Structures are given as structure tokens and as C-alpha cells.
Amino acid sequence: MMNPISLIEISIGAIFINNFVLSRFLGLCPFFGVSKKVSSAAGMGMAVIFVMTIASSFSWVIFNYILHPYHIEYLRTIVFILVIAGLVQLVEMALQKYSPTLYESLGIFLPLITTNCAVLGVAIINTDLNQTTGSPYTFIESLLNGIMSGVGFSLALLLMAGIREKTEFSPVPKALEGLPIAFITAGLMALAFLGFSGLNFFPAVGG
């Protein structure tokens, strides 16, 4: 029977303690590229949540029922990239058909989800040992970790977009305009999120 405490630990850990952007420093390309406007950040966040969720389920099934039984785990990275690429294509076609405005605003960063190391990272983590129990993730835990990792990515993206929209109307020194002030902001956000490591339910999570 699924332990609800374990699910809560995975959720809090994925969103705050081990946030992919601000703690693991993965997915920084779309983080800085799409965080200029809240609207674009929200669209990218939803796309990443969708891709992370589906990629988590597909990768877990493929690893546990194909790669592991046939002892070809060394193909994990290549297979996961192919799965993620296919999912991104589906998202891209759906947005192009049903939301052309959002599709145009995301631009090149939408296909870049294919090479977003955060999406690949969550797929790989789901097939490694569970940090909460020291045992492999179950399918439900893997799916939840994918969803909450996407939520954590979206939270960081939206916070960054909100701050960057404010800084456009702030007296920022000319030498710090654009990406320099964005890098400084991201560093301060990472320090703030570091405080969540005090929420550890067990020693391994904040590591």
C-alpha cells in the first residue's frame, strides 16, 4: 500500500528542496530565455509539466519492462531522449494548432525542451534509487515526481518572469541590464530556495 507520507516527501522535495532550476541548476536555457514575460513563462511551464509527466511514466515503463529485464540499461539515456523528443513534437503540433499565439511567443525554446536536461534528469532520477527510501521508485512515485518536478520548474520560471517584468521599469545600472541582472536575480532566488533544505524529512533529500 502506498505510503502517503512518502508521496508528500517526494512532492515537497521536487518543488522546493531539490528544485531542478534553483537547486540542481538544470534547464537554465529555457529558464533565462522564456522568463521575460509571465505569459510566455506560464505557457512554457505548462508544456514542461506535461512533458515531464508523460516522460516520467513512459521512461519508467520502458526501463523496468524492457531495458532492465534485457540488461541493456546502458541505452537508457538514448532511449529517454528519443521518448522526450517524440513528446515535445506532440506538444509543438498541439500548440501550433490550438494556440498559435503561445506557439509564436515560445519560439525556438519549445523544441529546446527536447534537450532540456531537467526533463531528461527527472526521467533518469525516476529509474534510480528513491532518495526517500533507498529503493527504486514505484510507478506512482515516478509519476508524482515528474508532475511535481514540472511544478517546481514552473514556479521558478513564473517567479523569475514576475521579477524580470518589474526590473524592466526599475533603475538598473546600464552595465547590469538584461541577462546580468537576471543572473544576479537567479542567484538570490537560489539562495532563498536553499533555505527550504531545512524542511528535510530525512538526511538524503537536501544533499
N, C-alpha and C positions, 0 to 999 in steps of 0.2 A: 504494500500500500504506500502511495506517495506521501512523503513527509511534508506537510505544509510549511514547516519552519525552513526546510531546505529550499523550497521554492522562494520564500521571502528573502533568504540569504542570497540566492542567485540573482534575484531582481534588484535588490539594493546594491549588490556588488557590481552588476553590469552597468547600472545607471550612474552611480556616484563613485564608488571606491575604485573600480577598475574601468572607468570611462575610457573608451577607445581613443578619443581625441586628447583629453586633458590628463590622462594618467598613463596610457600606453603609447601616446603620440603616434597613432596610426590614422590614416585617412586625412592627412593635413592638406592635401591638394584641394579637394572639394571644400574643405573647411574654410580655407582662405579665399578660394575662388568664388564661392557662391554666397558668402556671408556679407555681401554688400547691401542686400535688401532682405527684409524679413519675408516678403512674399516668395522670393526665389529660394530662400533658406527653408521655408515651410514645405515647398514642393520637393526640394531635394531630400529633406528629412523623411517625408512620406515614402518617397521612392526607395531610400536606403532601408527603411524599416521593412518594406515589402520584400526587397531583395534579400536582406539578411534573414528574414523569417523563412522564406521559401528555400534559400540556400542552406540554412541550418537543417531543415527537415530532409532535403534531398541528399545532402552530403552525409548526414548520419546514416541514412538507409543504405546509400552506396558503399560507405566504408564498412558498416557492420555486416552487410549481407553479400557483398561482392569482393571488396579489396581484402578485408581481414580473413575471411574463410579461405581465399585462394592465395593468401600470403603475398599479396602484391601491394602492400601498404606504401611502398616507395613511390607508387604512382599517384598518391593522394593529392599532392599539390597540383599536378597537371589536370587530373580529373575534376578537382574542385574549381579550377579556373574555367574549364570548359562549361561546367554547370552554371557558374555565375555569369559567364558571357551570354549563354542562352537566355537566362532570366532577364538580364539587362536589355536584351533585344526585344523581349516581350513587353517590358515596361516602356521602352522607347517607342514601339509601334502603337501602344495604347495611348500614350500621351500625345503623340503626333496626330492621332485620330480624334481623341475626345477633348484634349486641352492643348491646342496649338500654341496659345499664348505662353503657357508654362513651358512647353517644349522649346520655344524660341528663347525664353529667358534663361533656361538651364544651359542651352547651347552645348558646347563641347564637353561640359562636366557631366552630362548624363551618360554618354558612352564611357566616360572615365571611371564610372562605378565598376566597370569590368576589372580595372586594375586597382581599384580601391583596396588597399591592404587591410582595411578594417573589416570588409566583407569576407575576404579570404581568411583573415585572422580568426573571426568568430567560427567559421567552418572548421578550421584546424583545432581550435580550442575545444570545440564540442566533441571531437574524436580523441582528445587526450584525456588525462585523468581529471576528474572533477575536483576542483580545489577545496570544496566544502567537505567532501567525504573521502577523498583519496581513491575513489573508484570511478570507472567510466560514467559519463553522463548517460542517463536514460533518454529515450526519445522525447518525453515530455520536458525534461530538464534542458535538453538541447534546443527544443523549440522555444522554450521560455527564455533561455539565454540569448537566442537570436533576436527575439522580439525586444527584450529589454536593452540589449546592446544597441539596437537601432534607435530605441527611445533615448538612450543616453547620448548617442551621436546627434540626434535631432535637437535635444536640449542644449547641448554645447553650441550647435550651429545657430539656433534661434537666439541664444544669449549673445553670441558674438555679433550676429546681424543687428540686433537691437542696439548694442553698444556702438557699432560702426556707423549706424544711421545717425546716432547722436553726435559722434565725433565729427561728422561732416559739417556740423554747424557750430563746432567748438573752436576756440582759438588755438589750434595745434601748431607748434613751430613748423615752419616750412620743411625743414630737414626731416621731420618725422611724419609728414603727410603720406597717406596711402598705406603701403604694407609695413613700414617701420612701426607706426603706432599700432597697427593690427598685431604685429609680433609681440609688442610690449603688452598689449591687452590680453593676448592669449597666454602669455607667461603669468600674468597676475591671476587670470582665471584658473590656470593650472595649480597655482599656489593655494587658491581658495578651495579647489576641489581636493587638494592634498589633506585638508582638514577633515574630510569625510573618512579618512583612513582610521580615525578614532572610533568609527562605527563597527569595527571588526567584531564579528561573532566568533571568529576563530583565527589563529595566528597567520594562516597561509593567505588570507584574502588580500590583505594590504600589500603583499610582497611584490 
